Amino acid sequence: MQELKARVKSSSSGARAFSGAMFDLKDDKDKNRISIWKKRLSDLFQRCDTAYILAPVVILQLIFLYLEFVGGLPTGGFKACHTEECKQQIPKIIHQTYKTDKVPKNWASTPPAWKSAHPGWKYEFWTDERNRKLIEDHYSWFLPTYDAYPYGIQRSDAARYFILHKYGGVYADLDIQPKEGRHVSEIIGDADLVLPQTPNFGLTNAFMASVNGSAFFGDVMRQLPLHANKWYQIVRHWKIMTSAGPTFLWAQYERWAGDKSRSLVVPAAFWGKCSICKAECRDVKTSPLHHLMGNSWFAIDSFIFNYIIMCNPIPLAVVILFFVELYRNGRPSKSKRMTFAVKWVAFFTMAAVLSYLKQRP
């Protein structure tokens, strides 16, 4: 009996040893496989020329240029009306907002311009204090989120959605004015909801219109607390844009499953918006609106994001890669200087051409 127990014990020990060896072998194979892939990736990065790294950046820039072209097409085909009768559904109210009732000098002419261009319309000016009172009186469930926003522009962005939901009408930033002899009804037509495209891509909240009790803005309001603090909102500019600003609004409209048959997305040119990357835009001349200098909330991160990353990504990438190559390989030898010079002259020329196309009227 003892001999049998010894054999069983020996057999069990052997099985465990065999099993352990198999697991060790499997671990070794996994480690070898990982090290092989690491080596392959390392070799790939070592062999990769700057041209291959630049290629995806160039493709992305060309996509942006195409989207700008589509967004900036002539607006002769744009129709604000869904029906021949074209009876306006949106209430005749103009809404504008600022921190206090003391409007800066460069925008002081905006409220009178809207009033004179729209006789018979009601004009409502909303200060930060009045915005908060609206939330407190009619949407108290949102007040904790509203008060917790770290930046005033977030509260301003959020408040305009509540204003349109409560009263309906047209909202316009203070840097937007109607042209003499033109009327906002040319843009809103008989739609229930009007949202504008940006000159680059996506939608913005600088100019909006809706009926009161809009189902879309009701959904937007409910989404605001869910987007107040996201993990990707690392820098100030991106936090503002994605928590309650234009990028947030664009995302909500894309995901909204409600009825869009009475909605109107207005091309950037028709509401008079020129790209921040351009000094002049010819196609905005047909618009009923024109724009003054805006972006009062911009800080250094906004400047970097808009004017360097968005407007000039190729020149930025070329400059960075130029210094990376110098750091990695040092100064080229005499036999390679001509090749080095030709390559980088070609890259900088390409960057200059794409930058010109980006800024061309």
C-alpha positions in Angstrom: 0.0 0.0 0.0 2.8 2.4 0.9 4.5 1.5 -2.4 1.3 2.4 -4.3 1.0 5.7 -2.4 4.6 6.5 -3.3 4.0 5.7 -7.0 0.9 7.9 -7.0 2.8 10.7 -5.3 5.6 10.4 -7.7 3.2 10.3 -10.6 1.5 13.4 -9.3 4.7 15.3 -8.8 5.8 14.4 -12.3 2.5 15.6 -13.7 2.9 18.9 -11.9 6.5 19.2 -13.0 5.4 18.5 -16.6 2.5 21.0 -16.4 4.9 23.6 -14.9 7.4 23.0 -17.7 4.7 23.4 -20.3 3.6 26.7 -18.8 7.1 27.9 -18.6 7.6 26.9 -22.3 4.4 28.8 -23.2 5.6 31.9 -21.2 8.9 31.7 -23.0 7.2 31.5 -26.4 5.0 34.5 -25.5 8.0 36.5 -24.4 9.9 35.6 -27.5 6.9 36.6 -29.7 6.6 40.0 -27.9 10.4 40.6 -28.2 10.2 39.8 -31.9 7.4 42.2 -32.5 9.2 44.9 -30.5 12.3 44.3 -32.6 10.3 44.5 -35.8 8.6 47.8 -34.7 12.0 49.2 -33.7 13.5 48.3 -37.0 10.6 49.8 -38.8 10.9 53.1 -37.0 14.7 53.1 -37.7 14.1 52.5 -41.4 11.2 54.9 -41.7 12.1 58.0 -43.6 10.6 61.3 -42.8 8.5 61.1 -45.9 6.5 58.2 -44.5 5.9 60.0 -41.2 4.7 63.1 -43.1 2.4 61.2 -45.4 -0.5 60.8 -42.9 -0.2 64.5 -41.9 -0.4 65.6 -45.5 -3.4 63.3 -46.2 -5.2 64.8 -43.1 -4.4 68.3 -44.3 -5.8 67.5 -47.8 -9.0 66.2 -46.1 -9.4 69.4 -44.2 -8.9 71.4 -47.4 -11.6 69.3 -49.1 -14.0 69.8 -46.2 -13.3 73.6 -46.3 -14.1 73.5 -50.0 -17.4 71.7 -49.5 -18.3 74.1 -46.6 -17.4 77.1 -48.7 -19.3 76.3 -51.9 -21.3 79.1 -53.5 -24.6 79.5 -51.6 -26.8 80.1 -54.6 -28.3 76.6 -54.1 -29.1 77.1 -50.4 -32.8 77.2 -49.7 -34.1 78.3 -46.2 -37.7 77.2 -46.9 -39.1 73.7 -46.8 -42.4 74.8 -48.3 -43.6 77.3 -50.9 -45.6 79.2 -48.3 -42.5 79.5 -46.1 -44.3 80.6 -43.0 -41.8 81.5 -40.3 -42.1 79.1 -37.3 -39.4 80.5 -35.1 -40.6 83.3 -32.7 -39.5 86.9 -33.6 -37.0 87.3 -30.8 -33.4 88.2 -31.0 -31.2 87.0 -28.1 -27.7 88.2 -27.3 -25.6 87.8 -24.2 -22.5 89.3 -22.5 -21.0 89.3 -19.0 -22.6 92.6 -18.0 -24.8 95.2 -19.7 -21.6 97.2 -20.6 -20.9 96.0 -24.1 -17.2 96.5 -25.3 -16.7 99.3 -27.7 -15.9 97.1 -30.7 -19.3 95.4 -30.3 -21.4 98.4 -29.1 -23.0 98.8 -32.5 -24.3 95.3 -32.6 -27.5 95.5 -30.5 -28.7 98.7 -32.4 -27.9 97.0 -35.7 -30.2 94.0 -34.9 -33.0 96.3 -33.6 -33.0 98.6 -36.6 -32.8 95.7 -39.1 -35.7 93.9 -37.4 -38.6 96.3 -36.6 -41.4 94.5 -34.9 -39.1 91.9 -33.4 -38.4 91.7 -29.6 -34.8 92.1 -28.6 -33.5 90.4 -25.4 -30.1 91.1 -23.9 -28.9 88.5 -21.4 -26.2 89.2 -18.8 -24.5 86.5 -16.7 -26.7 87.4 -13.8 -29.9 87.1 -15.9 -28.7 83.8 -17.4 -28.2 82.3 -13.9 -31.7 83.6 -12.8 -33.2 81.8 -15.8 -31.5 78.5 -14.8 -32.5 79.0 -11.1 -36.1 79.8 -11.9 -36.9 77.3 -14.6 -34.1 74.6 -14.8 -32.9 74.4 -11.2 -31.8 70.7 -11.7 -29.0 72.1 -13.8 -27.8 74.8 -11.4 -25.1 72.6 -9.6 -23.5 71.9 -13.0 -23.9 75.5 -14.2 -22.2 76.9 -11.0 -19.5 74.3 -11.1 -18.2 75.3 -14.6 -14.7 76.7 -14.1 -14.9 79.1 -17.1 -17.5 81.8 -17.7 -17.6 81.0 -21.4 -18.9 77.5 -20.5 -21.8 79.1 -18.6 -22.5 81.4 -21.6 -22.4 78.5 -24.0 -24.8 76.4 -21.8 -27.2 79.4 -21.1 -27.9 80.0 -24.8 -29.4 76.5 -25.2 -31.7 77.1 -22.2 -32.7 80.5 -23.5 -33.7 79.1 -26.9 -35.5 76.1 -25.3 -37.5 78.4 -23.0 -38.4 81.3 -25.4 -37.3 80.3 -28.9 -36.0 82.9 -31.3 -32.6 83.7 -32.8 -29.4 83.7 -30.9 -26.3 85.5 -32.3 -22.9 86.3 -30.8 -22.1 90.0 -30.3 -19.6 89.8 -33.2 -22.3 89.0 -35.7 -24.4 91.8 -37.3 -27.0 92.0 -40.0 -26.0 93.8 -43.1 -27.9 96.9 -44.0 -31.2 96.1 -45.8 -30.9 92.4 -45.0 -33.0 90.3 -42.6 -32.3 87.1 -40.6 -35.5 85.5 -42.0 -33.4 84.9 -45.2 -31.6 82.3 -43.1 -34.1 80.8 -40.8 -37.0 80.3 -43.4 -39.7 78.1 -42.1 -37.5 75.7 -40.1 -38.0 74.7 -36.5 -34.3 74.4 -35.8 -31.4 76.3 -37.4 -27.7 75.4 -36.8 -24.7 76.8 -38.7 -21.7 75.0 -40.2 -18.2 76.2 -39.4 -15.9 77.2 -42.3 -13.7 74.2 -41.5 -16.0 71.3 -40.5 -18.7 70.6 -38.0 -21.3 72.9 -36.4 -21.0 75.9 -34.1 -23.2 77.7 -31.5 -22.3 81.3 -32.5 -25.6 81.6 -34.4 -28.7 79.4 -33.7 -32.5 79.6 -33.9 -35.3 77.4 -32.8 -38.9 77.3 -31.7 -39.6 77.3 -28.0 -39.7 73.9 -26.3 -37.4 72.5 -29.0 -36.9 68.7 -28.6 -33.3 69.0 -29.8 -32.4 71.6 -27.2 -34.2 69.7 -24.6 -32.0 66.7 -25.4 -28.9 69.0 -25.4 -29.7 70.3 -22.0 -30.0 66.8 -20.6 -26.6 65.9 -22.0 -24.7 68.9 -20.6 -24.2 67.4 -17.0 -22.9 64.2 -18.6 -20.2 66.1 -20.6 -19.1 68.6 -17.9 -16.1 66.6 -16.8 -14.7 64.1 -19.3 -11.3 62.4 -19.1 -10.2 63.9 -22.5 -10.9 67.5 -21.4 -7.2 68.0 -20.5 -6.5 71.6 -21.8 -8.7 74.6 -21.4 -9.6 75.1 -25.0 -10.7 71.5 -25.5 -12.7 71.4 -22.2 -14.6 74.5 -23.4 -15.3 73.1 -26.8 -16.4 69.7 -25.7 -18.2 70.4 -22.5 -20.8 72.9 -23.7 -19.3 74.6 -26.8 -19.4 74.1 -30.6 -17.8 70.6 -30.6 -20.3 69.4 -28.0 -23.3 70.9 -29.9 -22.0 69.2 -33.2 -21.7 65.8 -31.4 -25.2 66.1 -30.0 -26.8 67.0 -33.3 -25.0 64.0 -35.0 -26.2 61.6 -32.3 -29.7 63.0 -31.9 -32.3 60.6 -33.1 -35.2 63.0 -33.3 -37.0 64.4 -36.3 -34.6 66.5 -38.5 -37.0 67.0 -41.3 -37.7 70.6 -40.1 -34.1 71.3 -39.2 -31.8 73.5 -41.3 -28.0 73.4 -41.4 -26.8 76.6 -42.8 -23.6 76.7 -44.9 -20.8 78.8 -43.4 -20.7 81.2 -46.3 -24.5 81.9 -46.1 -24.3 83.1 -42.5 -21.2 85.1 -43.3 -18.5 83.1 -41.4 -15.0 83.2 -42.8 -12.4 80.7 -41.7 -10.0 81.8 -39.0 -7.2 80.6 -41.3 -8.1 83.1 -44.0 -7.6 86.9 -44.2 -10.6 87.2 -46.6 -13.4 85.0 -47.9 -15.1 86.0 -51.2 -18.0 83.7 -50.8 -19.4 85.4 -47.7 -20.4 88.5 -49.7 -23.8 87.0 -50.4 -24.6 86.5 -46.7 -27.2 88.6 -44.9 -24.8 88.7 -41.9 -21.2 90.0 -41.4 -18.7 89.3 -38.6 -16.6 91.6 -36.4 -13.5 90.4 -34.6 -14.6 87.8 -32.0 -13.1 84.9 -30.0 -12.8 87.0 -26.8 -12.4 83.9 -24.7 -9.4 82.6 -26.6 -6.1 82.0 -24.6 -2.7 80.7 -25.6 -3.9 77.1 -25.9 -6.7 78.3 -28.2 -4.2 80.2 -30.4 -2.0 77.1 -30.6 -4.9 74.8 -31.4 -6.5 77.1 -34.1 -3.7 79.0 -35.8 -0.9 76.4 -35.6 -2.4 72.9 -35.3 -5.6 73.5 -37.4 -4.4 76.2 -39.8 -0.7 75.2 -40.3 -0.3 71.5 -39.3 2.1 70.7 -42.3 4.6 73.5 -41.6 4.6 72.6 -37.9 5.2 68.9 -38.7 8.0 69.7 -41.2 9.8 71.9 -38.7 9.5 69.3 -35.9 10.7 66.5 -38.1 13.6 68.6 -39.5 15.0 69.0 -36.0 14.2 65.4 -35.0 16.3 64.2 -38.0 19.2 66.5 -37.2 19.1 65.3 -33.6 18.9 61.6 -34.5 21.5 61.6 -37.4 23.5 64.7 -36.7 24.8 66.9 -39.6 24.9 65.0 -42.9 28.3 64.1 -44.3 29.5 65.8 -47.5 28.4 62.9 -49.7 24.8 63.2 -48.3 24.4 66.9 -48.0 22.9 67.3 -51.5 20.3 64.6 -50.9 19.6 66.1 -47.5 19.2 69.6 -48.9 17.0 68.5 -51.8 14.7 66.5 -49.6 14.1 69.2 -47.1 13.7 72.0 -49.6 11.0 69.8 -51.2 9.3 69.3 -47.8 9.4 73.0 -46.9 8.1 73.9 -50.4 5.2 71.5 -50.0 4.5 73.0 -46.6 4.5 76.5 -48.0 2.1 75.5 -50.8 -0.3 73.8 -48.5 -0.2 76.7 -46.1 -1.0 79.1 -49.0 -3.9 76.9 -50.1 -5.2 76.9 -46.5 -5.1 80.7 -46.4 -6.3 81.5 -49.9 -9.5 83.5 -50.1 
